[in-house]
Structure formats: C-alpha cells, structure tokens
Amino acid sequence: MRSFSERLIGAAKLDVAVYEEVEADTSATGQAMGVVLLSSVASGLGTSVLAGAGLSGFVLGGIAALIGWATWAFLTYIIGTRVLAEPQTRADVGELLRTTGFAQAPGILRVFGGIAGLGPILQIIIGIWMLIAMVIAVRQALDYSTTFRAVGVCLVGWLILIVTNVVLLSFLGLGAATGL
C-alpha cells in the first residue's frame, strides 16, 4: 500500500493503479477528502491572488471549489450508476468519492493561478488535467469497459454543474459580478 504522498503524486500522474488502489481501500476516504481540501485551499489562494480579492476571494474560491467537487461527484455517481451504467457497473458512493477525491490532486497547483500573465493559462491547463484525472477516476470506480463512457458521464455532470452554477449565480444576482 502506498503512502498518502505517493498516492497524491500517482493520482496527479494519472496512474490507473493508484485509482484502483484508493477505490478498494475504504480507509482512504479521509485521504481523498484531504486531497479535496488541499485542492480547494489552493484554488482559494490562486483565486484571491489572481482576482486581487484578498481574504474574501480566498474563502469564496476555496468554498466554491469544494462545493463544485461535491456536486460534480454526486452528479457523476447518479449519472454513472443509474443513467449510463454498463452491466458490470458496481460502485458505492465511497468508491466514487475516493477516486474523484484523488482526481483533484492536480488542483493543488491552482495555488499558482495568481502568477501575473501566466495564471490564467495555468488555470486552463490544470482544469483540463483535472478533467482527465476525473475521467480516469470515474472509469475505474464504475468499472467501465471504455474510456468513452467515462468521458460522457464526466461531461454530462460537468455541463449540469455549469448550468446550475450560472442559474444560481444569476438568481443570487452575482452573474454580473462574476462575469457570467
């Protein structure tokens, strides 16, 4: 069994074996939440520096990242196990939370999102990296035979999350303030 740091690095390297390991290890749920928290804090720091928003940007950026992950993981579970399941799909919420939690490992680098001129490009690269990690996590947790189905599950969940966020921000009157 790998250490937390080995799992963290392996997940960021998109090592399928790490995702299989954390899927099966029920004691890794706390580690997965640790990855999510580290990624959320990094997002909050990167957001506050990038936007010049200070402490409120840090807190809101971190909370938004945490809520975004939890919502996406929930949507992925529902879509992946009920809507787009394959005959061999067997997963519980814990398996999906552990794998998708570790899929947030590249997000720790979002702390560098505030680097002038480079930050926005880094944020895009890290976002794509995290999407790829999420696809691997979903494919392993849901025992899909193809990556294509995992991509579909992730994209459908991600699109629902985006639409929900836009509607929520508009409803709260924050759309104009956030550029949405």
C-alpha positions in Angstrom: 0.0 0.0 0.0 1.3 3.4 -1.0 1.7 6.4 1.4 -0.5 9.4 1.1 2.2 11.4 -0.8 2.8 8.5 -3.2 -1.0 8.3 -3.9 -1.2 12.0 -4.3 1.7 12.1 -6.8 0.4 8.9 -8.6 -3.1 10.4 -8.9 -1.6 13.6 -10.4 0.5 11.4 -12.8 -2.8 9.7 -13.9 -1.6 6.3 -12.7 -4.6 4.0 -13.1 -3.2 1.6 -10.4 -3.4 4.4 -7.8 -7.1 5.0 -8.7 -7.8 1.2 -8.4 -6.0 1.2 -5.0 -7.9 4.0 -3.5 -11.2 2.7 -4.9 -10.7 -0.6 -2.9 -9.2 1.0 0.2 -12.1 2.1 2.4 -9.6 3.7 4.8 -8.5 6.1 2.1 -11.7 8.2 2.3 -10.0 10.6 4.7 -7.0 10.9 2.4 -9.3 11.7 -0.5 -11.0 14.4 1.5 -7.6 15.7 2.4 -6.7 16.0 -1.4 -10.0 17.8 -2.0 -9.3 20.2 0.9 -5.8 20.9 -0.3 -7.0 21.5 -3.8 -9.8 23.8 -2.6 -7.4 25.8 -0.4 -5.0 26.1 -3.4 -7.9 27.3 -5.5 -8.9 29.8 -2.9 -5.3 31.1 -2.8 -4.9 31.2 -6.5 -8.3 32.9 -6.9 -7.6 35.6 -4.3 -4.3 36.5 -5.8 -5.5 36.3 -9.4 -8.5 38.5 -8.8 -6.9 40.7 -6.2 -9.9 39.7 -3.9 -7.9 39.2 -0.7 -9.4 37.1 2.1 -12.9 37.1 0.7 -11.6 35.7 -2.6 -9.6 33.1 -0.8 -12.6 31.9 1.2 -15.1 32.1 -1.6 -12.7 30.5 -4.1 -12.0 27.6 -1.7 -15.7 27.1 -0.8 -16.7 27.2 -4.5 -14.0 24.6 -5.4 -15.2 22.3 -2.5 -18.9 22.6 -3.4 -18.1 22.2 -7.1 -16.3 18.9 -6.4 -19.0 17.6 -4.1 -21.7 18.4 -6.6 -19.8 17.0 -9.6 -19.1 13.8 -7.6 -22.7 13.4 -6.7 -23.9 14.0 -10.3 -21.3 11.6 -11.5 -22.5 8.9 -9.2 -26.1 9.3 -10.2 -25.4 9.5 -14.0 -22.7 6.8 -13.9 -24.6 4.2 -11.8 -28.1 4.9 -13.0 -28.3 6.7 -16.3 -25.2 5.5 -18.2 -24.3 2.3 -16.3 -22.9 -0.8 -18.0 -24.0 -4.3 -17.0 -20.8 -4.7 -14.9 -21.1 -1.3 -13.2 -21.0 -1.8 -9.4 -20.0 1.1 -7.2 -20.9 2.7 -4.0 -20.7 6.3 -3.1 -17.5 5.8 -1.1 -15.6 4.3 -4.0 -16.6 7.2 -6.2 -15.7 9.8 -3.5 -12.3 8.3 -3.0 -11.4 8.1 -6.7 -12.8 11.5 -7.6 -11.2 13.0 -4.5 -7.8 11.9 -5.6 -8.6 13.2 -9.1 -8.4 16.6 -7.5 -4.7 16.2 -7.0 -3.6 18.4 -10.0 -5.8 21.1 -8.5 -3.2 21.7 -5.8 -1.2 23.5 -8.5 -4.0 26.1 -8.8 -2.2 27.9 -6.0 0.0 29.3 -8.8 -3.1 30.7 -10.6 -2.2 34.2 -9.4 1.0 34.5 -11.3 0.7 37.6 -13.4 0.4 36.8 -17.1 0.8 33.0 -16.6 -2.0 32.4 -14.0 -5.0 32.2 -16.4 -3.1 29.8 -18.8 -2.1 27.6 -15.8 -5.7 27.5 -14.6 -6.9 26.2 -18.0 -4.1 23.6 -18.2 -4.8 22.5 -14.6 -8.6 22.4 -15.3 -8.0 20.1 -18.3 -5.6 17.9 -16.3 -8.2 17.6 -13.6 -10.9 16.7 -16.1 -8.6 13.9 -17.5 -8.0 12.7 -13.9 -11.7 12.7 -13.3 -12.4 10.6 -16.3 -9.8 8.0 -15.1 -11.3 8.1 -11.6 -14.8 7.5 -13.0 -13.7 4.8 -15.4 -12.0 2.9 -12.6 -14.7 3.4 -9.9 -17.6 2.5 -12.2 -15.7 -0.4 -13.8 -16.4 0.8 -17.3 -15.1 -1.1 -20.2 -14.3 2.0 -22.2 -13.0 5.5 -21.5 -15.6 6.9 -23.9 -18.4 6.2 -21.4 -16.5 7.8 -18.5 -15.9 10.9 -20.7 -19.6 11.0 -21.3 -20.5 10.7 -17.6 -18.0 13.4 -16.7 -19.1 15.8 -19.4 -22.8 15.4 -18.7 -22.2 16.0 -15.0 -19.9 18.9 -15.7 -22.4 20.6 -18.0 -25.2 20.2 -15.5 -22.9 21.7 -12.9 -22.0 24.7 -15.1 -25.7 25.4 -15.9 -26.7 25.0 -12.3 -23.9 27.5 -11.2 -24.9 30.0 -13.9 -28.6 29.8 -12.8 -27.7 30.0 -9.2 -25.4 33.0 -9.7 -28.0 34.8 -11.8 -30.7 34.1 -9.2 -28.5 35.5 -6.5 -27.6 38.5 -8.6 -23.9 37.6 -8.8 -23.8 36.8 -12.5 -22.7 40.3 -13.5 -20.2 40.5 -10.7 -18.5 37.3 -11.8 -18.6 37.9 -15.5 -21.3 35.2 -16.2 
